[in-house]
Amino acid sequence: MNEFLSWARFKLNVDKRLIVIYIAVYFSWGMLMNWFGAQMEIAKFTYWWQVISCYLLYMVPISLLLRKLPFHMQYAYGLVAMGLLEFGGYAFETSYAYPNNLLDQFFNERNFSLGMALFFALYYPAGNWIVEKIYHLLFKASK
């Protein structure tokens, strides 16, 4: 356990400006996706502030832990993380899936959470790539 904590502490010890970019990107992304899910009547958080707990307090640290891994490993670990999050969100009813939504129509309602997890697992490699590009654009070019 001590080895894991040391590894996690090392991975999370990054430039504070990088963390600010993660927070800005993931918060914006979370608000946009929650709005889109509600507008398209697919799914939404029960409360808007869940964007903070889900995207910032859950997804940002996981993204930091995964950020140097290859795409396929980020996606695989992200799939586990998002599977747990999706399962919990719908089991505890902190997320709301609209009845007969687009995903239900295409894949049937039994596959809804799986479809959401498969899609949102892409956030980890995509988010890490976007944040890295912004960080290098803003801070590495100026050196």
N, C-alpha and C positions, 0 to 999 in steps of 0.2 A: 504494500500500500504506500509506503514511503517513497518508493521509486516512482510510482505513478504520480504522486503529489509533486515530487521534484520535477518530473517531466512536464506536468501541466503548468506548474509555476514558471518554468523556463519558457514554454510556448506562449504563455499569456503575458510575459514580460516584454512588451513591444513599445515602440514609440507612441506616446500619448496622442500625437496627431493622427496616427493610423487608427486608433480607437475612435477618435472623433469622426473620421471618415466612415468607419463602419457604422457608427450610430446614425449619422445623417443618411447614409444610403439605405440601411435596413429599416429605419423608421419611415422614411419616405416610401420605400417599397411596400412595407406592411400596411401603411395607410392606403396606398393606392390599390393594393390587392384586396383589402377589406372593402373598400368602396366598390371596386369592380365586382367582387363576389356578390355584394348586396344588389348592385344595379342589374346584374345579369341573373339575379335570383338563383345563384349556385349555393353559396354558403357565406356566412359572416360570423364574426365574433359576437358574443352576446353583448359585450361592452367594448367601446372603442379602445379603452386603455389596455386591453389585452394585447394590443400591438406592442406595447412596452414590455410586458412580461414574456411574450412569445418571441418577438423579433430581437429585442435588445438583451434581455436577461437570459434567454435560452439559446437563440441562434447565433448571436455575435460571439459568445465564448466558444461555442462548438466550431464556428468558422475559423476562429483564431487557432484552435487546436488542429484543424485539418488543413490549414492554408498552404503548407509546403508539400503536401502529398500530391501524387498524380491524380488527374481527373477521375479515373475510375474508382480510386480509393476514397476520394472525397464524396463521390456519389454513393458508394456502398455504405460508408459510415453514416452519411447524411440520410440515407434511406432508413436505417435503423432509428436514428434520432427522430426523423419525421414520422415514422410509423408509430413510435411511442407517443409523440405529441398529438397526432391525429386521433389515435385510439383514445387517449385521455380526454381530448377536447370533446369528442362526441359521447364518450361514456359518462363524463361528468356534466354534460350538457352546457359546457362553457362556449361551445361553438354550435351554430345552428345551420343545418343543411335544409335548404328549401325543398319541399316535397316535389317530386317529379322534375327535378332540375335537369340541366343539359347533360351532366355526367350520368345521372340516373337513366336518361333516355338513351344514351349511347352505349353504356356499359352495364346497366341495371343497378338498382340501389344496393345490392350486396357488394358491389365492387367500388362504391363511392369512396370510402376511406382509403382503400388501396390506391385508387387513381390519384387521389389528392397527395398521398405520401410519395408516390412515384414522381409526380410533377414537382412537388415542393422540395424533394431531395436535390433537384438541380440547383436550388438556391445556393448550396454550399460551394460547388465549383464556380458557378456563375458569379455569385456575390464576391468570392475571393478574387476572381479575375477582375471584376469591375473596380473593387476597392484598390487593388494593386495598381491598376492603370491610373486611377485618379491620384493616388499617393505619389506615384512616380512623376506624373504630370505636374503636380503642385510643388513637390519638395525635392525631388532628385534632379530636376532640370535646373533648379536655381543654384546648385552647387558647382 
